[in-house]
Amino acid sequence: MKKNILFVDDNDNVIQGLKRQLRPFRDEWQLYFANNAEAALAVMENQPIDLIVSDMLMPDIRGEELLLTIKQLYPATIRIIFSGYSDETTLRKALEVAHQYFCKPCNIETLRESISQIFQIQTTIDNPRIIQSLGDPSQLPSLPKIYHDINAAIASETSTVVALADIFARDMVLSARLLQLVNSPYFGIRQRISSLSEAIGMVGIKMLNNLVLSLHIKNAFPVTDPKMLGYLEYLWQDAWQVASLAKCISLAENQPEDRPDQAYLGGLLHNLGLLVFMSRGSDQLKTFMHEVKNSKTPVHQLERQTFGFTRYEAAAYLLSLWKIPPRIIESVLLQNTPNDSDYDGMNALTAVHVAAYLLKPSCDRLFEIDLDQDYLQRIHKIQRLPHWQTLAESTLAQFTQANN
């Protein structure tokens, strides 16, 4: 069945351009267009809309106000802001009511890919077993306000390192963790860094939210079972290593500017679902761990038999609640089955899948992942595997040196 998508923009030239550019996708989607909020609401009264893409600055009702109304009237509709306006305050408001934010101008293929990923993810997270097991979304850990503040500041064209340092300074734990990170052997700095502004300059602006996210996840899903603590230590070590290698692979393949960062975050989050399982410490977990050790059934099949869903689906469910971008969610959700993606090029999913495989040649079966050679053949990247193996060896050597 076709998905119904509504585009809203008061600029008629934009509407006409979208109609022309989206014409090739009419077999996939039923498209509707409106040039103001009133017309958009009229469409939605008469037709169920799966996803709405709205401009932010419109003369009658602003885009975020329209999406807030739609959130209240039609909570199942996926909401996307599509705008060239990047004021930090406005961005923060938009991110409170929109699932995603796209900047104008936006390549139409990028938009199509992202919308397709959103629908694929939505199909997965609608699994009632996940909701039943993990509980009411309103009771699950939500991202801290500082994460959204940093996200809006990074997206703003007027943001500065000093402004970001001021945001970080509101949280003593995060400030301490940032300074600890830049003064670690990994960065190899001889002179001690004590300024938040200097620290941000060292790690890079786009790394800040990764730091916030990783610390939040550690606090939100504590593991108390002594038998799981050894796995927990490896899980976090593996997360940082896979993230680093995934970014290196993406850079080595000359991916567009945003994709190395998407690959990094996908790698950092790739075992979030396993952390969720471990933190719950139930009889189900004991049964699952016993089967992992004593059977030859693939681990993802054991997860589905035991929990009703896989670690990848559990993670995708949480990340969608946190409004993490769909490309990153896809890299987590499909990391073990990348050929399920309908995208025929390299992206964050490719980098995370390969990095997770290359860094786990002889690890515990709980963390194993098989290389999907058919997928790499399909996207014409199989010949790059030897080079990626060299990058993996370099990444492991770098982490080993930093820990000595």
Secondary structure in CASP SS format (residue, H / E / C, confidence):
PFRMAT SS
TARGET T0000
AUTHOR 0000-0000-0000
METHOD secondary structure of the structure
MODEL  1
M C 1.00
K C 1.00
K E 1.00
N E 1.00
I E 1.00
L E 1.00
F E 1.00
V E 1.00
D C 1.00
D C 1.00
N C 1.00
D H 1.00
N H 1.00
V H 1.00
I H 1.00
Q H 1.00
G H 1.00
L H 1.00
K H 1.00
R H 1.00
Q H 1.00
L H 1.00
R H 1.00
P H 1.00
F H 1.00
R C 1.00
D C 1.00
E C 1.00
W E 1.00
Q E 1.00
L E 1.00
Y E 1.00
F E 1.00
A E 1.00
N C 1.00
N C 1.00
A H 1.00
E H 1.00
A H 1.00
A H 1.00
L H 1.00
A H 1.00
V H 1.00
M H 1.00
E H 1.00
N H 1.00
Q C 1.00
P C 1.00
I C 1.00
D C 1.00
L E 1.00
I E 1.00
V E 1.00
S E 1.00
D C 1.00
M C 1.00
L C 1.00
M C 1.00
P C 1.00
D C 1.00
I C 1.00
R C 1.00
G H 1.00
E H 1.00
E H 1.00
L H 1.00
L H 1.00
L H 1.00
T H 1.00
I H 1.00
K H 1.00
Q H 1.00
L H 1.00
Y C 1.00
P C 1.00
A C 1.00
T C 1.00
I E 1.00
R E 1.00
I E 1.00
I E 1.00
F E 1.00
S E 1.00
G C 1.00
Y C 1.00
S C 1.00
D C 1.00
E H 1.00
T H 1.00
T H 1.00
L H 1.00
R H 1.00
K H 1.00
A H 1.00
L H 1.00
E H 1.00
V H 1.00
A C 1.00
H C 1.00
Q E 1.00
Y E 1.00
F E 1.00
C E 1.00
K C 1.00
P C 1.00
C C 1.00
N C 1.00
I H 1.00
E H 1.00
T H 1.00
L H 1.00
R H 1.00
E H 1.00
S H 1.00
I H 1.00
S H 1.00
Q H 1.00
I H 1.00
F H 1.00
Q H 1.00
I H 1.00
Q H 1.00
T H 1.00
T H 1.00
I H 1.00
D C 1.00
N C 1.00
P H 1.00
R H 1.00
I H 1.00
I H 1.00
Q H 1.00
S H 1.00
L H 1.00
G C 1.00
D C 1.00
P H 1.00
S H 1.00
Q H 1.00
L C 1.00
P C 1.00
S C 1.00
L C 1.00
P C 1.00
K H 1.00
I H 1.00
Y H 1.00
H H 1.00
D H 1.00
I H 1.00
N H 1.00
A H 1.00
A H 1.00
I H 1.00
A H 1.00
S C 1.00
E C 1.00
T C 1.00
S C 1.00
T C 1.00
V H 1.00
V H 1.00
A H 1.00
L H 1.00
A H 1.00
D H 1.00
I H 1.00
F H 1.00
A C 1.00
R C 1.00
D C 1.00
M H 1.00
V H 1.00
L H 1.00
S H 1.00
A H 1.00
R H 1.00
L H 1.00
L H 1.00
Q H 1.00
L H 1.00
V H 1.00
N C 1.00
S C 1.00
P C 1.00
Y C 1.00
F C 1.00
G C 1.00
I C 1.00
R C 1.00
Q C 1.00
R C 1.00
I C 1.00
S C 1.00
S C 1.00
L H 1.00
S H 1.00
E H 1.00
A H 1.00
I H 1.00
G H 1.00
M H 1.00
V H 1.00
G C 1.00
I H 1.00
K H 1.00
M H 1.00
L H 1.00
N H 1.00
N H 1.00
L H 1.00
V H 1.00
L H 1.00
S H 1.00
L H 1.00
H H 1.00
I H 1.00
K H 1.00
N H 1.00
A H 1.00
F C 1.00
P C 1.00
V C 1.00
T C 1.00
D C 1.00
P H 1.00
K H 1.00
M H 1.00
L H 1.00
G H 1.00
Y H 1.00
L H 1.00
E H 1.00
Y H 1.00
L H 1.00
W H 1.00
Q H 1.00
D H 1.00
A H 1.00
W H 1.00
Q H 1.00
V H 1.00
A H 1.00
S H 1.00
L H 1.00
A H 1.00
K H 1.00
C H 1.00
I H 1.00
S H 1.00
L H 1.00
A H 1.00
E C 1.00
N C 1.00
Q C 1.00
P C 1.00
E C 1.00
D C 1.00
R H 1.00
P H 1.00
D H 1.00
Q H 1.00
A H 1.00
Y H 1.00
L H 1.00
G H 1.00
G H 1.00
L H 1.00
L H 1.00
H C 1.00
N C 1.00
L H 1.00
G H 1.00
L H 1.00
L H 1.00
V H 1.00
F H 1.00
M H 1.00
S H 1.00
R H 1.00
G C 1.00
S C 1.00
D H 1.00
Q H 1.00
L H 1.00
K H 1.00
T H 1.00
F H 1.00
M H 1.00
H H 1.00
E H 1.00
V H 1.00
K H 1.00
N H 1.00
S C 1.00
K C 1.00
T C 1.00
P C 1.00
V H 1.00
H H 1.00
Q H 1.00
L H 1.00
E H 1.00
R H 1.00
Q H 1.00
T H 1.00
F H 1.00
G C 1.00
F C 1.00
T C 1.00
R H 1.00
Y H 1.00
E H 1.00
A H 1.00
A H 1.00
A H 1.00
Y H 1.00
L H 1.00
L H 1.00
S H 1.00
L H 1.00
W C 1.00
K C 1.00
I C 1.00
P C 1.00
P H 1.00
R H 1.00
I H 1.00
I H 1.00
E H 1.00
S H 1.00
V H 1.00
L H 1.00
L C 1.00
Q C 1.00
N C 1.00
T C 1.00
P H 1.00
N H 1.00
D H 1.00
S C 1.00
D C 1.00
Y C 1.00
D C 1.00
G C 1.00
M C 1.00
N C 1.00
A H 1.00
L H 1.00
T H 1.00
A H 1.00
V H 1.00
H H 1.00
V H 1.00
A H 1.00
A H 1.00
Y H 1.00
L H 1.00
L C 1.00
K C 1.00
P C 1.00
S C 1.00
C C 1.00
D C 1.00
R H 1.00
L H 1.00
F H 1.00
E C 1.00
I C 1.00
D C 1.00
L C 1.00
D C 1.00
Q H 1.00
D H 1.00
Y H 1.00
L H 1.00
Q H 1.00
R H 1.00
I C 1.00
H C 1.00
K C 1.00
I H 1.00
Q H 1.00
R H 1.00
L H 1.00
P H 1.00
H H 1.00
W H 1.00
Q H 1.00
T H 1.00
L H 1.00
A H 1.00
E H 1.00
S H 1.00
T H 1.00
L H 1.00
A H 1.00
Q H 1.00
F H 1.00
T H 1.00
Q H 1.00
A H 1.00
N H 1.00
N C 1.00
END
